[in-house]
């Protein structure tokens, strides 16, 4: 389970890095939504990988 979450975070980081490189615009925050946002481990891991705050919408 944890490996799956970490893999999703790494894939997301790869996309974000490519978008930053192509656009020349640095990411200062990362806004997320959906069912995976309730997982605190994933949200913290994603924040650590991207080195920006992760803002999860509609967290319950």
PyMOL commands that set and color helices and strands:
alter all, ss='L'
color gray80, all
select helices_A, chain A and resi 2-23+35-38+40-50
alter helices_A, ss='H'
color red, helices_A
select strands_A, chain A and resi 29-32+53-56
alter strands_A, ss='S'
color yellow, strands_A
deselect
rebuild
show_as cartoon
